[in-house]
Every structure is written in C-alpha cells, then in structure tokens.
Amino acid sequence: MTDNALTPHEEDEALAAEVALGLLDGAEAQDAVARLSQDPQFAQLVRDWQERLAGLADDLTPVMAPARARQGIRERLGHAQAPLARDPNERSSWWRGPWGALLGTLAVAATVAVLWLPGQQPVTGPGYQAELVAQDMALRVAAQVYGRQMQFLMQSGGAAEGRDLEIWWIEPDGTPPISMGVLPRGGDMRMTLPDGMEPSDRIRIALSDEPAGGSPTGQATGPVVAIAELTRL
Amino acid sequence: MTQARLTELEQLISRVAIGDRTAFDALYDATSAKLHAVCLSVLKDRPEAEETLQEVYIRVWQSAARYASNGLSPMTWLITIARNRAIDRLRSRSARPATAPEDAAATVPSSEPSPETATILAQERRMLHECLAQLGGPQAGAVRAVYLEGVTYADLAAREGMPINTVRSWLRRSLLRLKDCVTQ
C-alpha cells in the first residue's frame, strides 16, 4: 500500500517500522525482505526501529523459566545428555589426559560445592532464608539463598489438585513481583539468580495459588498463600 | 542498563559465537527471564512460551557468530529473536495465513558503528516512554499491542471496527510521530 499523503522518506520509514513489527503480509512482505539485502540504508532503518521498539519490553516483568527449559536446550544442542541417558560405566577418553583430569577434578569440586553447600551452614558468602507457611494448606516451604544459588525445599503440604504454587520475588521499591517459576509438585527446586535479582533482607518471597502450569499472564492471578522476608543467616 | 553490563553481554555473545558453553550458560542466566516474559506476553500460554524460549536459545547459539556485524545492542538482538519466534508460533496457531516477522534485518551487515552506548540507549528508552504518553492512549495502546502481543492489522481492524486500510494509515502515522518524537 502506498499512502499518498506520505513523502517517499516517510513511506520508507513506515515500511521499515512495519518490517520490524512483522505487520506486512504476502508479496508486500517478500518485497520488503528482499529489499533488506539490496538496500543497506533501508536495512538500517529497520534496525533502528528494532532498537527503538525493544524498549517496550522494559515494561515486561521478567519471568524465570522452569529448569527443564534449560535442560531441554542443552539436550537439543547436544550439550548434555538427558539424566541417566548415559551408562555411567561407559568410558570416554576426553578426560584421560592431564588437562582432562584437572578439569574433571575441578568439575567434581564445583559440583560437590553446589550440591552440598546449600544443605549445610554456609562456609563463605552471605546466606539468606525465608520460611513460607500457609496455615490452611498445611504448607511449609523453606527458601534458602547462598551466593547466587537459591533453593526451595518443600517441607509439608503442596498445591491443591489441578493447581500449582508459583514463586514470586518482591523488591522493596514497589516494582511488579518477578515470577521465579512454579514449585515442582512434591519436589525441591534449585536455581541461579539472574542479574538484577540481588538478595537482601529487604526482599520478600511469596507463593501464589495459580492454575496448573502457573499464571498464564506472568502476573499473579491467584491469592497469595504465603509471604515472608528474606532474613540473613 | 549500565555500560559495563552492555559490554558484558556483548562479550558473552562473542564467546558463544566460538562455541563457549560456559558463556552460553551465563547468557541464559542473565537474559532468559526477560526473554521468557517476551514469549509469554505474545503467546499467553506457559507451555508454548517455554517451548519457544528453547527455540530462541537454540537460535542464539546458532547465530551468535553473525551478531557482531549487525549493529544491534545485545538485548535488542535477543528480544527481537524472542519476539519473532513467539509471533511465528502465535500465527501458526490460526488458520489465517500471516507472514511472521523476519530476522533478516538483524543478519544484514551494518556499516553503522557498533551498538550504541548505554547512555544513548538509556536516553532513547526514556524518550520512548515519554513519546508514547504524548501519542495518546489508543495509538500507544495499539503500538504496544502490536509489539508485545503480536496483534496484526486485521486484529486491530476487528477491534476498532474500522477497515484494514484505515487502521493501517492510522498506525503508520502514529509510528512516524513516535519516531519524530524519540529522535527529536
């Protein structure tokens, strides 16, 4: 479509915005995409729109994905085997050299640190905890932070049938709560805190009652059943 | 976002480009919650957003080598990939064929100097929100719905009860006004 009231320059700008937004259809879309590789100035206009419009995503509250998403990516890229997909007795040769042995030792040390430190008193670094308790559901969940590792331990109770409990991270400044994902049914959960989520004793952690799979909108839709501040260990 | 963080993300992407899995993990830690929110905003469905998020990071792994030359800031590049994959999936749901947005612009080499500095980016972001406020409720709402929810001209036309061409002229003019305001 050409809008007669637009100058050729405005027409290009509007078209670039439409390409960046994905608003074009059919032949018009094909022509515009073909033009990207032939007309560097037009491609730059599209990139400028992509840069400008990406600021709209600032309004979105970050929502942590469940850990299985990362596992899925690793498996699909061949970076990791599915748990127990590999015979532990099978020997591969990469770790047999001196570097491999050293890396292996470091990897074991790192794994041991990650797996064992959280369950005990912290050896180094600040630690925090929160006890999330909902009386009517007999629910008790312990949240613990060591460095940038955070874990949730289900101690009693759980979500109602067909429902899930979603975990929220609440900053003191009134910004919308950040979803940390859904508490696995009957299981514990561990995660690395992303940049921008800095544990302190002003952070509150909440659990809300949500439809199975968690809030469909990314904001809490169900009642908050438990809330507690992080306290320094 | 600070300049240090901007540089950190750029360095992570350049390490991912040469197959560094540790950098890929760190990039995922730093950015996946935001990209997941983008997918959820478009798809409004948890399992689909989670599946799309996986596709997004697979694409990031595969195309990181081409990132350095495209001139986009790192979060824009990542958000654009997430948004495009999510809209692709959204549109494949409906029987009505609609063309998914293209990553093509992000793969065409740029002659422009490198991504903008954090200061300029931060200033433009502030301007964007001010300018959207100046644009007026319905126009700003339409721009947001198109970007954050993948709404099409046909959807807008149905929503506003106007012919598609009228809606299109109206949105194009809104976008031009937005651009003039942000870059003034």
Interface residues (C-beta under 8 A of the other chain):
Chain A: M1 D3 L6 E10 E13 A14 A17 E18 V19 A20 L21 G22 L23 L24 D25 G26 A29 V33 L36 S37 P40 A43 Q44 V46 R47 W49 Q50 E51 R52 L53 A54 G55 L56 A57 D58 D59 L60 T61 P62 V63 M64 A65 P66 R68 A69 R70 G72 I73 R76 L77 H79 I178 T192 P194 D195 G213 G214 P216 T217 G218
Chain B: R5 R21 F24 D25 Y28 D29 A30 T31 S32 A33 K34 H36 A37 V38 L40 S41 K44 D45 R46 P47 E50 L53 Q54 Y57 I58 W61 N70 G71 L72 S73 M75 T76 I79 T80 R83 N84 I87 A98 T99 A100 P101 E102 A104 A105 A106 V108 S110 S111 E112 E116 L121 E124 R125 L128 H129 V143 R144 V146 Y147 L148 G150 T152 Y153 N165 R168 S169 L171 R172 L175 L176 L178 K179 V182
